[in-house]
Structures are given as structure tokens and as C-alpha cells.
Amino acid sequence: FGWMDNALCFRYVGCNAGFFGYDAIVHFAGGITVATFLLWLSKRHPRFNFFPDKFLACCVVLLALVSLIGVGWEILEFTSDQIRVGLFHPIITKLTRNLLAQPSNADTMGDLCFDLLGAITVMPMLKRFFYSPFIAKDPNKSSYL
């Protein structure tokens, strides 16, 4: 959405708009942020807790939700690009650098992979703070592993 332009950083740090494009770190941090927010929301507001009691099942649900949000974001980027190309086609095609949010399929796949990698790094925190044997959600249940 114009916050960072593809290939703009190429002349400074040599990054590109492919799988390991300039926004890999942004999507990695985004995966961490979304996963942490979802966990915080479920802990802070129990009525929004849609995670199962089993740790591995919770990991699968968390990764699925982060993936869903990542795909939604990529759809918004695609829609934004299509609108911009439709409205400003003569201008965009004459520029020397790529100003599209999704310049290639490799960039999109890289974004989704880094979203997932960011969410995977949250799993130890999930295990430690949400499924510790010392933290019981229900006194009638002895283990959540």
C-alpha cells in the first residue's frame, strides 16, 4: 500500500523483490505479531478463545489462522496492484523500478513462508506461557499436552 516500494532498497542494500525480498523481515515480524496477538486475545478475553486444549492442535490452529490472515493480506496487495495498474497503467509501465506490492509469484510465496516462519517462532512461547503444567485452565484437567 505504498509503505515500502519494491526494488527501492536494491540500490542501497542489494535486496530484490523475489522470495527473499526486502519485505521478508516485515512478514517474519508480522507472523510473530499476529500469532502473539491471537494468543493474547484468547488469554485476555476467554470468550474469544477458540484454541483447543491439546498443544499440537493449538499449534495447527494458530498456524492456520496466521496463514489465513497472511493470504488475506496478499489478496489486498493484489487488489491494490490491479486497481493501480488499471488507473495508472501508462505511468507504471514507463517507470524504471517496480512499484507493485506483488511484483511476482515468488514474492508472494516468500511473504507467506515468512509469515509462517514468524508464527512458528512463537510456538516455544505458546508452550511456556499457555500450556505449562503450572498454569491450569480447568482444575479438572491435569495435563494439556
C-alpha positions in Angstrom: 0.0 0.0 0.0 2.9 2.3 -0.6 4.6 2.0 2.7 7.6 0.4 1.1 8.3 0.2 -2.6 9.6 -3.0 -4.2 13.2 -2.7 -5.6 13.6 0.7 -4.0 16.1 -0.7 -1.5 18.1 -2.5 -4.2 20.5 0.3 -4.8 21.2 0.6 -1.1 21.4 -2.9 0.3 21.1 -5.1 -2.8 17.8 -6.8 -2.0 15.3 -7.8 -4.6 11.6 -8.5 -4.9 11.9 -12.3 -5.1 11.5 -14.9 -2.4 14.0 -13.2 -0.1 12.8 -9.7 -1.0 13.1 -6.6 1.1 9.9 -7.4 3.0 11.0 -10.8 4.3 11.8 -9.3 7.7 8.5 -7.4 7.7 6.5 -10.6 7.1 8.6 -12.6 9.6 7.8 -9.9 12.2 4.2 -9.8 11.1 3.8 -13.6 11.7 5.2 -13.1 15.2 2.9 -10.2 15.8 -0.3 -11.8 14.5 0.4 -15.1 16.4 1.2 -13.2 19.6 -1.9 -11.0 19.3 -4.2 -14.0 18.7 -2.7 -15.7 21.8 -3.1 -12.5 23.9 -6.7 -12.1 22.7 -7.6 -15.6 23.7 -5.9 -15.2 27.1 -7.3 -11.7 27.8 -10.8 -12.4 26.6 -11.7 -16.0 27.2 -14.9 -15.8 25.1 -12.6 -15.4 22.1 -10.6 -18.4 23.0 -11.1 -20.8 20.0 -7.9 -22.8 20.6 -8.2 -26.4 21.6 -6.8 -27.8 24.8 -4.2 -30.0 23.1 -0.9 -28.3 22.5 -0.3 -29.7 19.0 -3.8 -29.0 17.9 -3.4 -25.4 19.2 -0.3 -25.1 17.1 -2.1 -26.2 14.0 -5.0 -23.8 14.6 -2.6 -20.9 15.3 -0.6 -21.6 12.1 -3.8 -21.9 10.1 -5.1 -18.5 11.4 -1.8 -16.8 10.7 -1.8 -18.3 7.2 -5.4 -17.1 6.7 -4.5 -13.6 7.7 -1.4 -13.7 5.5 -3.4 -14.8 2.5 -5.9 -12.1 3.1 -3.1 -9.5 3.2 -1.7 -10.8 -0.1 -5.2 -10.6 -1.6 -5.4 -7.0 -0.5 -2.0 -6.3 -2.1 -3.1 -8.0 -5.3 -6.3 -6.0 -5.4 -4.4 -2.8 -4.7 -2.0 -3.5 -7.6 -4.8 -4.3 -10.0 -6.6 -1.1 -9.2 -3.4 0.9 -9.5 -2.4 -0.7 -12.8 -5.9 -0.2 -14.1 -6.0 3.5 -13.2 -2.3 4.4 -13.8 -1.2 2.0 -16.4 0.7 4.4 -18.7 2.6 5.8 -15.7 3.5 2.5 -14.1 4.7 0.9 -17.3 7.1 3.7 -18.0 8.9 3.7 -14.6 12.3 2.1 -14.3 11.6 0.5 -10.9 8.8 -1.9 -9.9 6.2 -0.1 -7.7 3.9 -3.0 -7.4 3.2 -4.5 -4.0 3.2 -8.0 -5.6 5.8 -8.0 -8.4 5.9 -11.7 -8.8 4.6 -15.1 -7.6 8.0 -15.7 -5.9 7.5 -12.6 -3.8 4.0 -13.7 -2.7 5.2 -17.2 -1.8 8.1 -15.8 0.1 5.8 -13.5 2.0 3.5 -16.4 3.1 6.5 -18.5 4.0 8.0 -15.8 6.2 4.6 -15.2 7.8 4.5 -18.9 8.8 8.2 -18.9 10.0 7.4 -16.0 12.2 4.4 -17.8 13.7 6.5 -20.9 14.2 8.9 -19.0 16.3 6.0 -18.2 18.7 5.5 -21.9 19.5 8.0 -22.0 22.4 6.3 -19.0 24.0 2.9 -20.8 23.5 4.3 -23.9 25.2 5.8 -22.0 28.0 3.1 -19.5 28.9 -0.1 -21.2 27.8 0.4 -24.9 28.2 2.7 -25.0 31.2 1.8 -27.7 33.7 1.8 -24.9 36.4 -0.9 -23.0 34.6 -4.2 -24.8 34.6 -7.2 -23.6 32.6 -9.5 -26.2 34.2 -8.8 -27.7 37.6 -10.5 -31.0 36.5 -7.9 -31.4 33.7 -4.3 -32.4 34.8 -2.4 -32.0 31.5 -2.8 -30.2 28.3 0.0 -32.0 26.4 
